[in-house]
Amino acid sequence: MRILTRYILKEIVSHSLIGLVVFTFVIYIPRIGQLLELVARRNLPFSTVLLLFLAPVPAILVLTIPMAVLVGILLGLSRLAADGEVIAARAVGIGTASFARPALAYACAGWLLASAMSLYLAPRSNLELLRRETEVRNSQAAYEIQPRVFIEQFPKLLMYVQDVTRDRWHHVFIADNSVPGSPKVTLAESGTLVNDRADGTLILHLERGATHEIDPQNEARYSVASFSETDIPLPAQQAGETAPGQLPPTMQPLTQLFWNASHAPDSRQRDAARVELQDRFALPVGALVLALVGIPLGMFSRKGGKAVGVMVAILLFFIYYVIMASGSSLARQGRISPLAGLWTANVLFAAAGILMLAQLRRARLLLQHLQDRFAEVGRALHGLHRKAGRPLALVVPASPVRTPGSGIFQILDVYVVRSWLFYFVVVLLTFAGVYMVFDFFQLLGDIVKNHARPGLVFDYYRYLFPNIVYLMLPLSVLMATLVTFSLLTKSSQITAIKAIGVSLYRISLPVLLLASFLSGGMFLMGDQYLPETNQLQSAYRNEIKGRPPQTYFRPDVQWIFGESNRVYNYRFFDPDHNVFASLSVYEFDPQSFTISRRIYAQRAFWEPHIAGWVLEGGWVRDLDGDKVTAFRPFSVTTFKELAERPEYFKKEVKTSEQMSAGELRSYIRGLHQSGFDVVPLSVQLNRKFSYPLIAFVVGLIGIPFSFTAGRKGALTGIAVSIAIAIVYWSVSSLFEAMGNLGQLPPAVAAWSPDLLFALGGVYALLRVRT
């Protein structure tokens, strides 16, 4: 291998590997917390833990390998072009083909690796991941149940659990809606969830309770069956059939896909197999076609170096994946053939790349012309700025000469902040874009299956984007800090700054101030803005996936836990006129958790003059254990005990992510006074304050690491930032899981990662020679 070829490949591979790790980690971040919580809940075998962590990687690599190839070629070649090495090589008779051949060879290697992932590893790992996750989730389903929230994850069953301690539920309320209009209600003092390994079903074992049933044809007939112990089978999520033909297309082996594409009896099954086949072959080719476009663009990026390469890479793979996703969606809907839908993006980019490679001189002149035009615009704007500011120089007295490092705000600060903000914005947009592209590919099947309209998908991502920014902002701060100061260190600018008497603490001050400002902004964003957007994006995602909205948002079937040991169920509530339709009220004894009275009314409305509810066309039953002591039908009546005002039924029941810190604190206070377990909610309350602070903490950590590792350049800074981010997210997720399980106090679980990393950052900063 020629020395030049090794040199080019080294430059491309180094950038590409960093990009691969960064993109894969960004997509993998949401899984870290879920997996560590599973691990913390129970002692799983090491092989199971390792499989759960590694199984999602092949499917992610199918998307990130082409991205990494493009980034490596663009950044590697643009660095050579920006430093004049391409021009120097051409001056001694080395043609551009000598640069293109190693890049294409590397792209072919990326294509082969991505093909192996797409055709073989990803389907097998997806199937194995589904089986293992389902097995673990079914065995730990009791841990997934949240107290004081109506649970609808089991078909035709609604559950409400007042308290959860480890694997035992206390005061369990179950409504079986198999018969419309006549739910069978079961209450029990306690219960446990058992996983039957023989057939994979879940069994709810209840103790000391009773089941209430009513005949919908005859309201006078009512039965109560008490029990000391009983078992209710719950339909558990299955891990998938073992027969390959019954698996979803994304998990079928390649041979089965070929057979289904030609011989499957169902036309829809044949179409799905054909689309999946084209998808598996087309996506890895992205490494080749993106490289064809990236080579000429990288070789003639005269100005901007790596920064221009990153921006061009973001633009290119956004365009590519949008075309690919759109074609895949149309193919799955049957509007175009799978061949046309999945290969349009590859054909367009391949044609553009081949044309640019064949016309290298013209492509170079065009790129130079565009760069010159942008430079002229920049100079014109700069001239206007100077002209506008010139009169001010006549009236402003000359400022006294200041020694370097003195004063609050200096030119040096502007220089550092401008560079830091540039990398921060580029990194943040890159991470957000990669996250959204991967999420779109995951939702694509549901979008097609449920015929989600484009406006719905747009609204979902419009409200998801703020949450992605909130999640990725600390990582962007860390990477921007490491890259900025690493570049300053490698170019010896830090040495020059220290030589004129400015300490590293002083030059780091503006970045720390920016990080502090962003931490405050993150808190305000998470406390005031994200609760509403999280609620909306969750509702839109449920609609895209064809799931029913949460019970407390449904106007047709509504369950609400009242203020005084009372549960309301109604088919419809008109919030404008304060009128219920088909209202049922279940009153129960808080000690024994048995129904003491049940009220039903065909219609109920709020009467302001008496400040109470007027019920029409119903009945009331008094119960004592498993006996009905009284039955009274009525045409019109009122009950003073029903003291909940209309506003009580209009409020939204929200999760911790959908409440501000003040709302969550009040909610916890009310639950705590009632004797409920509020440990998980207390952890989330503390994290609303601790997570935004990490933006400042990672900035504090990044500064000393950038000075010590910065001599090796920006790539080392990026690698160090990813390593720090992996450690932080792992530690933070583990502490949070331990706090939710009561193994750590809520404040300790939420604040310990910040405190540990902040102390480490201060220690490292104090050891740096300033």
Secondary structure, DSSP 8 states (H G I E B T S, - for coil): --HHHHHHHHHHHHHHHHHHHHHHHHHHHHHHHHHHHHHHHS---HHHHHHHHHTTHHHHHHHHHHHHHHHHHHHHHHHHHHTTHHHHHHHTT--THHHHHHHHHHHHHHHHHHHHIIIIIHHHHHHHHHHHHHHHHHHTHHHH--TTS-B--STTEEEEEEEEETTEEEEEEEEE-SSTT--EEEEEEEEEEEE-TTT--EEEEEEEEEEEEEETTEEEEEEEEEEEEEEEEE-------SSGGGS-GGGS-HHHHHHHHHH-SSHHHHHHHHHHHHHHHHHHHHHHHHHHHHHHHHHT--SSTHHHHHHHHHHHHHHHHHHHHHHHHHHHTTSS-HHHHHHHHHHHHHHHHHHHHHTHHHHHHHHHHHHHHHHHHHHHHHHHHHHHHTTHHHHS-------TT-SSS-HHHHHHHHHHHHHHHHHHHHHHHHHHHHHHHHHHHHHHHTT--HHHHHHHHHHHHHHHHHHHHHHHHHHHHHHHHHHHHHTTHHHHHHHTT--HHHHHHHHHHHHHHHHHHHHHIIIIIHHHHHHHHHHHHHHHTT----GGG-SSSEEEE-SSSEEEEEEEEETTTTEEEEEEEEEE-TTT--EEEEEEEEEEEEETTTTEEEEEEEEEEEEETTEEEEEEEEEEEE-TT----HHHHHS----GGGS-HHHHHHHHHHHHHTT---HHHHHHHHHHHHHHHHHHHHHHHHHHHHHHHGGG-HHHHHHHHHHHHHHHHHHHHHHHHHHHTTSS-HHHHHHHHHHHHHHHHHHHHHTS--
